[in-house]
C-alpha cells in the first residue's frame, strides 16, 4: 500500500490569546523579581560592565525565555515539525509587549505612590533601575518597547539553526557564569600570579568588563560549535561501555578526585575552604538521606534530628563545658558512641513509622524532627544539653593523635584488598575463574593499592597528619577531614546499593506488598535504612559540631532537612554521584540555610530559589540531574512503555510492508 | 499420604525476630503513652481536689483559649482533609495559604485603621477584612493547584507531596521577600472586644467569642454547601472515585479547583481570626499551625469534615490544658494504686501468655509484648511507682510538642482517627 501523503501544512497563526496569557505571567514574574529586591541586589554584579548588570540580565532572560518557549512545540512521533517563520517573532514580540506593559504599570504605580510600607524592598534605587535612567514615564514606555524587542529576539531564536542557537545560548550562559564566579577565578589567578589577567577581565564592581564579556562569549560560542557533537558522542560511548569498564573508569575518577581534594585546599583561600567544607557536610548528609529516600523510598522530613543527635552527642562527650556528663573524650574516641546513639535514634524514629503510608511517614518524621529540636532546647533537659544556650568549646584541642594510626591500618587493608583483586582479575583473564560479582578488575586493584599506599605514607611520614589537632579555625584541616568521611560514606553507599540489602530496598520501593510476598523482610529493611541514614547524618553532625565549636538548638531546624532533600532530589534520588553534584552545585553556589555559598548575592534569595528548584524539578525532571537508568524508567514509565509500543508497531508495520511487497512481486 | 499441613491453616506471614521485636516495642510504647496520659489526667484531678491545682477562672481561660485556637485549627484542617480526600496527598502548602490570609487580614485592617474605619465602623471593617483574607487565600490556593499539582495528577504519590513541600517553601520566602521578615502587628481591637462578655454565666473575652462564633458559622456554611449543593456532591463523588466520577459526567478539574478554593477560603477565615486573636503575623506564621492542623485532621479522621473540626477543637483544648495536665505528673502515685496497677500488669502478662497459644502470627508480637512488658510493668509498679512523681520544669515550652506527640500517638494507636476515615484504609489506587 502506498504511504499516505502528508496533508498540506497549514499556515502558522500567531497565537494571540496565548501570547497575552504568557505575557501577563512573564510580566508578573518580572514584577515579582523586582519587588523582592532581586533586581536591585544583583545590579551590583556586572556582566558586561558598564552596559549590563546581572539584575537586568534576569529581567531580560524572563522575556527572552518566554518569547522562545511560547513557540516551542513538542514534536511527537508522526507529526510534521512546525515550520519556523515570522509568526514566532510576532508571538514573542507581542508577549514581550504585554509583559513590558505589566512591568511599566508597576513602575508607574510605585513611582507615584510610596509603597515601601507594604513592599519593603521597592526602593528608590529600584525605581531608578527600572526607569532605565529616563524618569518614570519615559522608563515605562521604554520597558514596553524593550519587552517587545527582547521577546521578539527570543522568538527569533527559532529561526536560526539549532547549532547556532546552542552556540549563542552557551555563549550567554558562560558570560553569566564567569561573571558570577569571578570570586573563585579571581582568587586563583591572583594566587598563581596572573593578577594582570584578573584586572583585565574583572572590574572593581565585581563583574566582567565588557571587552572581556565579548571575549568569553565568542570563545564559548566557538567551543560549543566545535565540541558539542563530540561531547555528546563521548557521553554516549561512556554509557555504551560494558559494566566492568565503566566501574573501572568511575573508580579511577573517584580516586583522582579524592587526591585533588586533599591537595587543593592549599590553593584556595579560607573562604572557599569554608564553603567547600559546608558542601562536604551537606554531601555527607545528602548521602545519608539518599539511603533513606533514594534507596528505600522513605520520605524522611525530620532527618535533621539525626544530625542533631550526632552533634549533641559529640558536644556532650568532648566538650569540657558540657553541663551534665563531661567525660572530655577525644573526637575519634567519641565517634563510636555517636554512631551508637544514632543507631538508637534511628530505631526510635523508624519503629513507629514502619507500617505508615508515604504521606503519613513524611509528616511523622517531620514531627520527630521538631520534637528532637524541642527536647534539645527545653529547659527541662538543660542540665544535659544546655538549653537554648547550647554547648560551647567542642573538641577544642581535644582531638588527639589516633588518626595517623587509623590511617595506616586502613591503608594496609585497602592495599591488601587491592592486591587480591588484581590477582583475581589476572586469574579471570587466564580463564581460571568465572567472573565474580563486584569489581575485580586490574584498574580497581591498582587504584586500591595506590590509595592504600597513599594512606600509609600519609599516616607515617607526615607528622601533621598523624597528630591532627583539628579546630574549627583551620579550614584546610576541617575540609580534609570532611573529605575523608565523605569518601567513606560514598564507598559505603555504593556498596550498599549493590548488595542484597540494596536490592531489597529497591524492591520495597517499587511495591512493598509484592516485595514482602517475595520473602523480603520489609521490617528489617526499613529499620536498616533508618539506622544507616541516621549513622551517616550523625557523623555529619559530629563534624559540624567540631567545625563550629559551639552548637545551638536553633541550628537544627526543619529547613535543614528540606535543603538536604532538595540536594538529593536535584542530584537524583538513589544516585551517589548525583548527590555529590547536587551538594556541590546547590550548597557551593547558593549556600546552605546559614552558610553563604560562592555567590554572596544569593544569600537573601536562596531559600526562595530552593523552593522554586524543588517545584521545577518535580514538574519537569523528578528523577534528578544524574539519575540511574532504572530511576528514569520508574518515573517516566508511561513514556517508556509508549516508546516501546510504538517500536513494536513499527516492527509489525515493516513486516506487513515487506510481506505485501513480496506478494506484489509474485 | 495425607498432607497434615492442610488440616491447620498456617498464615503465610512469618513472625520473625525483627517483626516480633518491633510489634512488642510498639505495644510497649502505646501502653506507656496511655499510662502517662492517664497519670497526668488523674493526677490533675487529684491535685485539683487537693486544692493544689489551678483556679477555676484559670481553667476557664485555658479551655476557652483552647477552644478558640482549636476552632481555627479545625478550619485549617478542613482544607487538609478535603484535599487529601479528593487528591490523595497532603497539601503541605496549606499552612502557607493560611498565612497569606493572615497577611492579607493585616494589610486590609491596617489600611482600614489608617482611614479610621477600623474603630468607627468595626463590624463592617471586620467583615471587609475577613472577606479579603478569604479571597486572597482562595486565589493562592487555586493558583497553587493550577501551577504545581494539576500536571501531577497521575504521578506516584511521593511526587506531589515533595512538590507541595517546595511550594510551601516558595510561598514562605516569597512573602518574606515581598513584605519583609518582621512581625506585622494588627491594629488594636476596639475595647468592646477586649473586655469580657458574659455568656451563659461564663465570662469570656469578646475576641475569643467572636473567633468561635465566626468559625462555627463558617463551618456550618461549609457543611451545608458540601451536603446539599451540586458542587458539594461532586466533591464527595470525586473523593470517592475520581475516574468513575469523571465517567458519570462530573467535571473533575473544576471540582478539584472548587475543593482547593473552599479549603483556601476556610484557611483565609482562620488566618483573619488568628491575626485578630494573636495580633501578630509574619512569613513563618503558617508553619506550626499547618502541622497542628494536619494533626487535627488525622485525629478526627482524615477525609471527614466533621472529624476535622472535632479534631481541631480537641487538639486546641488539649494543647491549652497540656502544660497544666503535665503538672499532674507531680502527683505522687499512692501505694494502693501502684499495687493495683502492678496486679493489672501481671494480669496482662498472663493474658498475653494465654493468647500466645492461639498461634496467630500477626498478633504474636503484641502478645509477646504483653508478656514481657507486663512483667516489667508489674516489677516497676510494685517497686518504684508508689510515691513516685515526675517534675517537668518549663512545661509551657513543651506546648508545641503536645501536638506532635498526639500525631504520633494517634497514628500508632488509632490511625483512622476519632470518627474513622470515610475512605479506604488501604493503599488508594
Boltz contact constraints between the chains, C-beta under 6 A:
constraints:
  - contact:
      token1: [A, 35]
      token2: [B, 178]
      max_distance: 6.0
  - contact:
      token1: [A, 36]
      token2: [B, 177]
      max_distance: 6.0
  - contact:
      token1: [A, 36]
      token2: [B, 178]
      max_distance: 6.0
  - contact:
      token1: [A, 119]
      token2: [B, 178]
      max_distance: 6.0
  - contact:
      token1: [A, 120]
      token2: [B, 180]
      max_distance: 6.0
  - contact:
      token1: [A, 351]
      token2: [B, 22]
      max_distance: 6.0
  - contact:
      token1: [A, 351]
      token2: [B, 25]
      max_distance: 6.0
  - contact:
      token1: [A, 352]
      token2: [B, 408]
      max_distance: 6.0
  - contact:
      token1: [A, 352]
      token2: [B, 412]
      max_distance: 6.0
  - contact:
      token1: [A, 354]
      token2: [B, 22]
      max_distance: 6.0
  - contact:
      token1: [A, 358]
      token2: [B, 157]
      max_distance: 6.0
  - contact:
      token1: [A, 358]
      token2: [B, 158]
      max_distance: 6.0
  - contact:
      token1: [A, 359]
      token2: [B, 89]
      max_distance: 6.0
  - contact:
      token1: [A, 359]
      token2: [B, 90]
      max_distance: 6.0
  - contact:
      token1: [A, 359]
      token2: [B, 161]
      max_distance: 6.0
  - contact:
      token1: [A, 360]
      token2: [B, 411]
      max_distance: 6.0
  - contact:
      token1: [A, 364]
      token2: [B, 408]
      max_distance: 6.0
  - contact:
      token1: [A, 367]
      token2: [B, 404]
      max_distance: 6.0
  - contact:
      token1: [A, 367]
      token2: [B, 407]
      max_distance: 6.0
  - contact:
      token1: [A, 367]
      token2: [B, 408]
      max_distance: 6.0
  - contact:
      token1: [A, 370]
      token2: [B, 404]
      max_distance: 6.0
  - contact:
      token1: [A, 371]
      token2: [B, 401]
      max_distance: 6.0
  - contact:
      token1: [A, 371]
      token2: [B, 404]
      max_distance: 6.0
  - contact:
      token1: [A, 374]
      token2: [B, 401]
      max_distance: 6.0
  - contact:
      token1: [A, 378]
      token2: [B, 397]
      max_distance: 6.0
  - contact:
      token1: [A, 379]
      token2: [B, 393]
      max_distance: 6.0
  - contact:
      token1: [A, 379]
      token2: [B, 394]
      max_distance: 6.0
  - contact:
      token1: [A, 380]
      token2: [B, 392]
      max_distance: 6.0
  - contact:
      token1: [A, 380]
      token2: [B, 393]
      max_distance: 6.0
  - contact:
      token1: [A, 380]
      token2: [B, 394]
      max_distance: 6.0
  - contact:
      token1: [A, 523]
      token2: [B, 18]
      max_distance: 6.0
  - contact:
      token1: [A, 523]
      token2: [B, 19]
      max_distance: 6.0
  - contact:
      token1: [A, 523]
      token2: [B, 22]
      max_distance: 6.0
  - contact:
      token1: [A, 524]
      token2: [B, 18]
      max_distance: 6.0
  - contact:
      token1: [A, 607]
      token2: [B, 173]
      max_distance: 6.0
  - contact:
      token1: [A, 608]
      token2: [B, 173]
      max_distance: 6.0
  - contact:
      token1: [A, 608]
      token2: [B, 177]
      max_distance: 6.0
  - contact:
      token1: [A, 611]
      token2: [B, 166]
      max_distance: 6.0
  - contact:
      token1: [A, 611]
      token2: [B, 169]
      max_distance: 6.0
  - contact:
      token1: [A, 611]
      token2: [B, 170]
      max_distance: 6.0
  - contact:
      token1: [A, 612]
      token2: [B, 170]
      max_distance: 6.0
  - contact:
      token1: [A, 614]
      token2: [B, 166]
      max_distance: 6.0
  - contact:
      token1: [A, 615]
      token2: [B, 148]
      max_distance: 6.0
  - contact:
      token1: [A, 615]
      token2: [B, 163]
      max_distance: 6.0
  - contact:
      token1: [A, 615]
      token2: [B, 166]
      max_distance: 6.0
  - contact:
      token1: [A, 615]
      token2: [B, 167]
      max_distance: 6.0
  - contact:
      token1: [A, 618]
      token2: [B, 159]
      max_distance: 6.0
  - contact:
      token1: [A, 618]
      token2: [B, 162]
      max_distance: 6.0
  - contact:
      token1: [A, 618]
      token2: [B, 163]
      max_distance: 6.0
  - contact:
      token1: [A, 622]
      token2: [B, 159]
      max_distance: 6.0
